[in-house]
Amino acid sequence: MFSLEDRPYRLCDHISRRECLRVGGLSALGLSLPGLIAGRRSLASEAQAALGGSFGKAKSCIILFLMGGPPQHETWDPKPETPVEVRGDLKPIESRTPGLMVGELMPRTALMTDRIAVLRAMSTHDNAHSSSGYWMLTGTPHVPMNSENALPGAPNNWPSLGGIVQHLRPHSLPLPAAVTLPEEIWNTGRIVWPGQDAGFLGLRSHPWLLTCDPNSPEFQVPGTRLPAEIPAARFDERRSLLATMNEHLDGIERSGGPSRWDTVSQQAIDIMVSPAGRKAFDINAESDATRDRYGRSRFGQSVLLARRLVEAGVSLVQVNWTRPKTDADVNPVWDTHSDNAKRLKEDLMPPMDLAYTALLEDLEQRGLLDETLVVWMGEFGRSPKINALAGRDHWGHVYSAALAGAGVQGGTVFGASDKLGGQPSVGRTEPQDLSATIFHSLGFSPDTEMHDTLGRPIPISRGRVIHEVLV
């Protein structure tokens, strides 16, 4: 049976006040600096043992970002006892976890909830795609909140989750540490959301953005193969010319410009010349049965490509649910302002349910689920009351997210919404808590430091690790 828990009151590193006071008093007893450090390490080891060893259990993370705002009522938090204008036309179904119900359009997911932990009280209190999305993608609130069509740039220049991972795990393989695909997230008018790059960490830490369609018969990742008109010998000449130019740019190099570009250039070259790099993107190496299992859609095949990338060593892959040309501006992607039930039934839920469960099953069969964290999320949820157009509107006050895989205690629920699914009732969780949990799972303490443009140390997350859903 699933467990419903609220949060305990402990300090951000999950060491009690008494333990902190004990450490603070050691200097008065004559403990030297090495001894103090040893003592802190001992405390950390004791705390880690108490947490069950979830720290660093994930070698990689796949984020499925359902842009537009998936509705909590028809996914992870149905309210069958409410009036029809709240519960909607779709009904809940029982899941494999006794007592846990999910939306009827998630039949495959319902059979796998023993691997999944649900967060039912996510909240930003921000009803704008751009700013609430910025908070979810970075773990830092947008300034100001409720700011639609916000653009990237200061003061909202916090690095994305992928940017931080790319910064903490620099280039060591033919592949980058963080990849975003199959395109960036944008509002109508091609207005790109903030919070999708490395922000103040700089260009060198940008996650790789791959604009592609893995479902296309002509699929090819841009920049990873030599153009047909450039033979190998000519390519070698160009590499030699590039190296020569870099040697003579000493003055500019001192400014840091070429050095940050050189890393990107070298990675692109490595992917082209490395069999391992090219193999990771060769989605045609998958069987037809596997590709069918994920779904023959841009999203489904992008999720499959994400599995191939983490299998090849990429630390974090973010798969965005993108807008097809057939979507209308009134209710694109998961932004179901009208015909909510119809859109969910015909266009949204079946491919999501298919790809999501295919990923979990595939990772499990390959022995990778225990070392891969899978995060299901959007920028917010949908309003509890259905509007006059049979849709649901923006709702950042409470919504759901889900975790599975490495270090996650399946069959659990943390937090709850009120009886209408409109406000948190217990266990309110904010995006920085989710980011702290992701970093914790990847082996980075939330208080790990990075530096802003002025060189000031800043923790990678100011959130609280959600230990209630971890083993």
Buried (B, 14 or more C-beta within 10 A) or exposed (E): EBBBBEBEEBEBBBBEEEBEEEBEEBEEEEBEEEEEEEBEEEBBEEBBEEBEEBBBBBBBBBBBBBBBBBBBBBBBBBBEEBEEEBBBEBEBBEBBBEEBBBBBBBBBBBEBBBBBBBBBBBBBBBBBBBBBBBBBBBBBBBEEBBBEBBEBEEEBBBBBBBBBBBBBBEBEBBBBBBBBBBBBBBBEEEBBBBBBBBBBBBEBBBBBBBEBBBBEEEBEBEEBEEEEEEEEEEBEEEBEEBEEEBEEEEEEBEEEEBBEEBBBEBBBBBBBBBEEBBEBBEBEEBEEEBBEBBBEBBBBBBBBBBBBBBBBBBBBBBBBBBBEEEBEEEBBBBBBBBBBBBBBBEBBBBBBBBBBBBBBBBBBEEEBBBBBBBBBBBBBBBBBBBBEBBBBBBBBBBBBBBBBBBBBBBBBBBBBBBEBBBBBBBBBBBBBBBBBBBBBBBBBBBBBEBEBEEEEEBBBBBBBBBBBBBB
